[in-house]
Amino acid sequence: MSRPPKPPPPFPTKPFGLLLVEGGDEQKLCEAVAGASVWSGLVCWKASGRADLPNLAKLATLDPSFGHARSVGVLLDMEDNPVEAQALVQRTLAALNVTMPFVHGTFVPGAAPKVGVFVSPDGQRTGSIDALCKQAVRNPALASCVDALVACAGQPHTTQARGMKGWLDAYLAMQPEPLRLHQALNGSEIFDLNHAAFDPLRAFLQAL
C-alpha cells in the first residue's frame, strides 16, 4: 500500500513568499539556485504533478494565514505543448483569483499578493528544468559522451522535452554513484548552481 501524500507545510503568521511547484525536482532546484537566505523567507508547496497545480493554488487561498503571503510564485514546465501549458497557467491563476494576463517570469502588478509564473525552461521553448540543468553540467567530456550515445541510439525520444529528460538521466547515471536529479542538486559537484542558465529563475525567486 502506498503512503498517502504528506500535507503541505503550514503558512507562517508573518509575511512570506509562497512558491507552488509541480514536483520534488522543481522544489529541489529552486532551493539550490535561490540560496539559503532567499529560501528561508519562502514557503514551498509541491503538487502531485503539474495538472494538480490549480487544486494546490485553490487550497492555498483557503488557508487562514494566506493573507500573510506577500507574493505567490508558480513554477511549471512547458513540456511539449505550449498551448496546454498556457491553459494550465490560466487555470492556476484563476484559482489564485488573478484575472490579468500573465507574462513569463514577472509578477502581476497591483495584485495582493503579487503573483508570478515561471514556465521552464524560458517561457517560450518546449522542455523543462532539465534543459536548464543540462547547460550547467560540470563535466563537458561526459556531456559529449552522452551526446554520442543519443546520436548512436538514433534520437529515440519522440519529443524535445522527453529527449532532454533522457539525456539528463543518462548523464546522471554515469556518475561515480548513479544519481536522480533531486540527489544531484544536493550540492554543487554535478551542476554549476551559479551558471547563467539559472539566472532568470534565480531572479524570479529573489523577487518573491
N, C-alpha and C positions, 0 to 999 in steps of 0.2 A: 504494500500500500504506500503510495506517495505521500509525502508530508504536505499538509496544507501550506500555502504561501504565508510568509511572515507578514504581519501587519506593518504598514509603513511607520516610520518613527514619528512621534508626536511633534506638533509645532510648538516652538517656544512662545512665551508671552512677552516677547520683546521683538523689535524689528529684525527681520531676517529675509534672505533671498531664497525663494523656492525654485528648485530645479527638478523638472519632470523629464525622465529619460525612458527609453523603451526597454532597456535591459541592463544586466550587470556589466557587460563590456563597456557600454557607454558611460555608466556610472564610474567605472574604474578609470577610464580615460580622462574624464572630466576632473576627477580628483587628482590625477597625476599631473595634468597640464595647468590646473588652476594654481597649485601651490598651497601650502598649509595655511597661510594667513587668509587667503581668499576663501578656501574651502571651509574654514572654521565658522564663517559667517553665513553658510548656506545650509539648507536642509534639502536632501535629495530623496525623491521618491522615484522608484523604478517600477515600470509597468511590467506585465507579463506578456511582452511583445508589443510591437508598435500599434496594432489595432486596438489595444487596451488603453491608449493614451487619453482619449476623450473621457472614458469612465474614470480614470485616475484624476483627471483635471476636475471633473464634477465632484468627486469625493473630496478633493482638497478644498473646494469652495464651501463645503458643508461643515468643515472643521470649525469649532468655535473660535479657534485662535487664528483663522485665516486672515482676519483683519490686521494682524501684525505683519503680514507679508508686505514688504516694500516693493517687491518685484517677483515676477514668475517667468522663468525661462524654460523653454521646451526644446529638447534635442531629439531629433529622429533622423533616420537615414532616408535618402532619396530612394534607394534600392533601384529597381529597373523601370519604374513607371512614374514619371514626374506628375502626370495628371492625378494618379491615385494618391501620391504623396501630398499634393496640393489640397485634395479633398479631405485627407486626414488632418492636415493642419487646420483647415477651416472648421472641422468638427471639434477639434480640440480647443480652438479659440472660442467657439460658440459656448462650449462647456464652461469657459472662464468668463463668459459674458462680455466678450470682446467682439465688436462688430466691424471695426475698421480693418481695411486691407492690411495684410502683413507684408513686410519687407524682410527678406532673409537677413538674420544677424543683427537686426535693430529692434528697438523697443517702441511699442505704440505710444506716441505722445498723448498726454492727457489722461491716460488710463490710471486708475488707482486700484490695485497696484499696477505698475507698468508691466507690460507683457511683451516678451520677445520670443522668436522662434529661430533656431539654427537647424538648417537641413543639411546634413553632411553628405558629400564632402565639402561643397562650396555653394549650395543653393541652386546650382544650375546643372551640373553633370550628374548622370546616374552613378550610383555607387553608395558607399557607406564610410564609416570611420576607418575601415580597412585601407582605403585609399590614402588617408592622411598618415596612417601608421607606416605604410609601405615607403612613403617618401622619407621617413625618419629612421629607417633601419641603420644600424651602426656597422654592418658588415657588407660592404659593396661586393666583395668577392663571392660571398654566399648568395647575395641577391642575383648576381649574374648566373650562378648555377641554377637557381630556381627559374630564372628566365629561360634557360636552356631546357630545363625539364618541361616547362609548359609548352615550349615550341616543339619539343620531341613528341609530346603527347597529342599534338595536333590541335591545340587550343580547345580542349574538351568541353569547356563550360559554354552554355548557350547564351549567357548574358554577361555584360561587363561587370555587373555587381558580383555575380557568382564567381566569375573569373578572378576578381580581386580577392575575394574571400578565400578561394582555393590557393591562390599564390601565397597569401599571408600564412595560411595553415601550413603549407609546405615549408616555408621559411622557419616558422616556429618549431616544426617537427625536427628540423635539422640542427637544433641547438644541442649542446652537450647533454642537457636534460630537456627532452621534448616538453614544450610548454603550450598552454592555452593562452589566448590573448590577455585575459584578465590577470593571469600569472605573470606574463611578460611585462605588464605595466606596473608591477610592484616596485621596480627600481628603474635605473636609467642605463642598465647594461645592454639591453636589447634595442631600445629606441632612444634617440636623442630627444628628450622631452622639451628641450628648448629650441627645437627645429622650427624654422619659419612656417612649415606646413601647419603647425598647430596655432600659429599666431591669431588668426581670426577667431577660432574657438576660444582661445585664452582671453582675448579682448571681450568676447561675449560674456564669459563667466565673470570677468572682473567688473563688467557693467551691472551685474546682478547686485 
